[in-house]
Amino acid sequence: MMKLIVFEGHSGRGKTSLINSLRPHLKNPYQLYQGLGSSSLGKEIRGLFLNFQQVDYLTRFYLSLANMSQIQAELFKNHQLIILDRWLPSTYAYQLFPFFKEKKQLLPLKKIFKLNHETILKNPIY
């Protein structure tokens, strides 16, 4: 069984410091990934997000999910410990929540959250 540790939080809040303080204590092999930029597709998506500010919230969200799926397909191949510097919660917080807050439609956010957890997290690709 693969084990996953996810560090979440705003920029500059100490995620990397926590990860670096944890690393010497890990006895088994592990892999460290950042949400965007870890996969071949994610590097392109990250560049798009940085250079093209007019990407719609929902487009950003689904591109982020596509990156997560690609990370799972490319990188989660063996059953070792995976440490992630941001993952699904950040995707909701940064890509999706502002869209639904602006539209005052939080109910669809809950439906999307449930759907993605049932498909991405219950049936991960690795």
Phi and psi restraints in degrees (value plus and minus 20) as a CYANA .aco file:
   2 MET   PHI     -98.8   -58.8
   2 MET   PSI     120.4   160.4
   3 LYS   PHI    -130.1   -90.1
   3 LYS   PSI     120.4   160.4
   4 LEU   PHI    -148.3  -108.3
   4 LEU   PSI     108.3   148.3
   5 ILE   PHI    -139.1   -99.1
   5 ILE   PSI     105.0   145.0
   6 VAL   PHI    -136.0   -96.0
   6 VAL   PSI     110.0   150.0
   7 PHE   PHI    -126.3   -86.3
   7 PHE   PSI     102.6   142.6
   8 GLU   PHI    -141.4  -101.4
   8 GLU   PSI     135.8   175.8
   9 GLY   PHI     133.3   173.3
   9 GLY   PSI     145.6   185.6
  10 HIS   PHI     -84.2   -44.2
  10 HIS   PSI     142.2   182.2
  11 SER   PHI     -80.7   -40.7
  11 SER   PSI     118.0   158.0
  12 GLY   PHI      56.9    96.9
  12 GLY   PSI      -2.7    37.3
  13 ARG   PHI    -120.9   -80.9
  13 ARG   PSI     -18.5    21.5
  14 GLY   PHI      86.0   126.0
  14 GLY   PSI      -6.3    33.7
  15 LYS   PHI     -80.1   -40.1
  15 LYS   PSI     -69.6   -29.6
  16 THR   PHI     -83.5   -43.5
  16 THR   PSI     -59.4   -19.4
  17 SER   PHI     -82.8   -42.8
  17 SER   PSI     -62.5   -22.5
  18 LEU   PHI     -83.3   -43.3
  18 LEU   PSI     -63.9   -23.9
  19 ILE   PHI     -81.3   -41.3
  19 ILE   PSI     -65.6   -25.6
  20 ASN   PHI     -84.2   -44.2
  20 ASN   PSI     -53.1   -13.1
  21 SER   PHI     -95.9   -55.9
  21 SER   PSI     -44.4    -4.4
  22 LEU   PHI     -98.7   -58.7
  22 LEU   PSI     -56.1   -16.1
  23 ARG   PHI     -72.6   -32.6
  23 ARG   PSI     -63.9   -23.9
  24 PRO   PHI     -85.9   -45.9
  24 PRO   PSI     -38.5     1.5
  25 HIS   PHI    -112.0   -72.0
  25 HIS   PSI     -25.4    14.6
  26 LEU   PHI    -102.3   -62.3
  26 LEU   PSI     106.3   146.3
  27 LYS   PHI    -110.9   -70.9
  27 LYS   PSI     -49.4    -9.4
  28 ASN   PHI    -119.9   -79.9
  28 ASN   PSI     138.3   178.3
  29 PRO   PHI     -79.0   -39.0
  29 PRO   PSI     129.0   169.0
  30 TYR   PHI    -168.3  -128.3
  30 TYR   PSI     143.7   183.7
  31 GLN   PHI    -144.3  -104.3
  31 GLN   PSI     120.3   160.3
  32 LEU   PHI    -133.6   -93.6
  32 LEU   PSI     107.9   147.9
  33 TYR   PHI    -152.6  -112.6
  33 TYR   PSI     131.5   171.5
  34 GLN   PHI    -123.8   -83.8
  34 GLN   PSI     127.6   167.6
  35 GLY   PHI     -68.6   -28.6
  35 GLY   PSI     -90.9   -50.9
  36 LEU   PHI    -110.2   -70.2
  36 LEU   PSI     118.2   158.2
  37 GLY   PHI      81.7   121.7
  37 GLY   PSI     -26.7    13.3
  38 SER   PHI    -102.4   -62.4
  38 SER   PSI     -52.3   -12.3
  39 SER   PHI    -119.0   -79.0
  39 SER   PSI     147.0   187.0
  40 SER   PHI     -81.4   -41.4
  40 SER   PSI     -60.5   -20.5
  41 LEU   PHI     -89.3   -49.3
  41 LEU   PSI     -58.9   -18.9
  42 GLY   PHI     -82.4   -42.4
  42 GLY   PSI     -54.0   -14.0
  43 LYS   PHI     -83.1   -43.1
  43 LYS   PSI     -61.0   -21.0
  44 GLU   PHI     -88.3   -48.3
  44 GLU   PSI     -61.9   -21.9
  45 ILE   PHI     -84.0   -44.0
  45 ILE   PSI     -62.9   -22.9
  46 ARG   PHI     -79.4   -39.4
  46 ARG   PSI     -63.6   -23.6
  47 GLY   PHI     -81.6   -41.6
  47 GLY   PSI     -60.2   -20.2
  48 LEU   PHI     -81.9   -41.9
  48 LEU   PSI     -65.8   -25.8
  49 PHE   PHI     -83.0   -43.0
  49 PHE   PSI     -58.4   -18.4
  50 LEU   PHI     -95.3   -55.3
  50 LEU   PSI     -52.3   -12.3
  51 ASN   PHI    -124.3   -84.3
  51 ASN   PSI     -31.7     8.3
  52 PHE   PHI    -151.6  -111.6
  52 PHE   PSI      73.5   113.5
  53 GLN   PHI     -94.6   -54.6
  53 GLN   PSI     -31.9     8.1
  54 GLN   PHI    -109.8   -69.8
  54 GLN   PSI      -2.4    37.6
  55 VAL   PHI     -92.2   -52.2
  55 VAL   PSI     107.2   147.2
  56 ASP   PHI     -81.4   -41.4
  56 ASP   PSI     129.8   169.8
  57 TYR   PHI     -74.7   -34.7
  57 TYR   PSI     -68.3   -28.3
  58 LEU   PHI     -86.3   -46.3
  58 LEU   PSI     -56.7   -16.7
  59 THR   PHI     -82.5   -42.5
  59 THR   PSI     -65.3   -25.3
  60 ARG   PHI     -79.4   -39.4
  60 ARG   PSI     -63.6   -23.6
  61 PHE   PHI     -80.6   -40.6
  61 PHE   PSI     -71.0   -31.0
  62 TYR   PHI     -90.5   -50.5
  62 TYR   PSI     -50.9   -10.9
  63 LEU   PHI     -85.4   -45.4
  63 LEU   PSI     -57.7   -17.7
  64 SER   PHI     -85.3   -45.3
  64 SER   PSI     -60.9   -20.9
  65 LEU   PHI     -84.6   -44.6
  65 LEU   PSI     -59.4   -19.4
  66 ALA   PHI     -80.5   -40.5
  66 ALA   PSI     -59.8   -19.8
  67 ASN   PHI     -82.9   -42.9
  67 ASN   PSI     -63.1   -23.1
  68 MET   PHI     -81.4   -41.4
  68 MET   PSI     -62.1   -22.1
  69 SER   PHI     -82.6   -42.6
  69 SER   PSI     -60.7   -20.7
  70 GLN   PHI     -86.7   -46.7
  70 GLN   PSI     -60.2   -20.2
  71 ILE   PHI     -79.5   -39.5
  71 ILE   PSI     -65.1   -25.1
  72 GLN   PHI     -82.1   -42.1
  72 GLN   PSI     -62.4   -22.4
  73 ALA   PHI     -88.0   -48.0
  73 ALA   PSI     -61.0   -21.0
  74 GLU   PHI    -103.8   -63.8
  74 GLU   PSI     -58.8   -18.8
  75 LEU   PHI    -135.2   -95.2
  75 LEU   PSI     -44.6    -4.6
  76 PHE   PHI    -112.1   -72.1
  76 PHE   PSI      37.9    77.9
  77 LYS   PHI    -112.5   -72.5
  77 LYS   PSI     -53.7   -13.7
  78 ASN   PHI    -128.2   -88.2
  78 ASN   PSI     151.0   191.0
  79 HIS   PHI    -114.6   -74.6
  79 HIS   PSI      32.3    72.3
  80 GLN   PHI    -124.3   -84.3
  80 GLN   PSI     154.2   194.2
  81 LEU   PHI     -88.6   -48.6
  81 LEU   PSI     113.4   153.4
  82 ILE   PHI    -134.7   -94.7
  82 ILE   PSI     107.2   147.2
  83 ILE   PHI    -133.1   -93.1
  83 ILE   PSI     107.2   147.2
  84 LEU   PHI    -139.1   -99.1
  84 LEU   PSI     108.6   148.6
  85 ASP   PHI    -112.0   -72.0
  85 ASP   PSI      70.4   110.4
  86 ARG   PHI      59.6    99.6
  86 ARG   PSI     123.5   163.5
  87 TRP   PHI    -174.0  -134.0
  87 TRP   PSI    -154.6  -114.6
  88 LEU   PHI     -81.1   -41.1
  88 LEU   PSI     -63.4   -23.4
  89 PRO   PHI     -77.5   -37.5
  89 PRO   PSI     -58.7   -18.7
  90 SER   PHI     -86.0   -46.0
  90 SER   PSI     -55.0   -15.0
  91 THR   PHI     -81.3   -41.3
  91 THR   PSI     -64.0   -24.0
  92 TYR   PHI     -84.9   -44.9
  92 TYR   PSI     -65.2   -25.2
  93 ALA   PHI     -86.1   -46.1
  93 ALA   PSI     -62.8   -22.8
  94 TYR   PHI    -113.1   -73.1
  94 TYR   PSI     -52.0   -12.0
  95 GLN   PHI    -118.7   -78.7
  95 GLN   PSI     -57.2   -17.2
  96 LEU   PHI    -125.2   -85.2
  96 LEU   PSI     -64.5   -24.5
  97 PHE   PHI     -77.2   -37.2
  97 PHE   PSI     -64.2   -24.2
  98 PRO   PHI     -79.5   -39.5
  98 PRO   PSI     -55.9   -15.9
  99 PHE   PHI     -83.2   -43.2
  99 PHE   PSI     -69.7   -29.7
 100 PHE   PHI     -93.6   -53.6
 100 PHE   PSI     -50.3   -10.3
 101 LYS   PHI     -86.1   -46.1
 101 LYS   PSI     -63.1   -23.1
 102 GLU   PHI     -81.5   -41.5
 102 GLU   PSI     -58.4   -18.4
 103 LYS   PHI    -108.4   -68.4
 103 LYS   PSI     -24.0    16.0
 104 LYS   PHI      36.2    76.2
 104 LYS   PSI      23.0    63.0
 105 GLN   PHI    -148.5  -108.5
 105 GLN   PSI      54.7    94.7
 106 LEU   PHI    -101.3   -61.3
 106 LEU   PSI     -40.3    -0.3
 107 LEU   PHI     -81.0   -41.0
 107 LEU   PSI     -67.0   -27.0
 108 PRO   PHI     -79.0   -39.0
 108 PRO   PSI     -51.7   -11.7
 109 LEU   PHI     -80.0   -40.0
 109 LEU   PSI     -63.5   -23.5
 110 LYS   PHI     -84.4   -44.4
 110 LYS   PSI     -59.1   -19.1
 111 LYS   PHI     -85.7   -45.7
 111 LYS   PSI     -63.9   -23.9
 112 ILE   PHI     -84.5   -44.5
 112 ILE   PSI     -61.5   -21.5
 113 PHE   PHI     -78.4   -38.4
 113 PHE   PSI     -67.9   -27.9
 114 LYS   PHI     -83.0   -43.0
 114 LYS   PSI     -66.6   -26.6
 115 LEU   PHI     -79.6   -39.6
 115 LEU   PSI     -66.2   -26.2
 116 ASN   PHI     -88.3   -48.3
 116 ASN   PSI     -55.5   -15.5
 117 HIS   PHI     -88.2   -48.2
 117 HIS   PSI     -54.5   -14.5
 118 GLU   PHI     -91.9   -51.9
 118 GLU   PSI     -49.9    -9.9
 119 THR   PHI    -119.0   -79.0
 119 THR   PSI     -69.2   -29.2
 120 ILE   PHI     -95.8   -55.8
 120 ILE   PSI     -66.8   -26.8
 121 LEU   PHI    -105.1   -65.1
 121 LEU   PSI     -51.9   -11.9
 122 LYS   PHI    -100.6   -60.6
 122 LYS   PSI     -47.1    -7.1
 123 ASN   PHI    -147.2  -107.2
 123 ASN   PSI      40.5    80.5
 124 PRO   PHI     -85.5   -45.5
 124 PRO   PSI     134.4   174.4
 125 ILE   PHI    -117.5   -77.5
 125 ILE   PSI      88.6   128.6
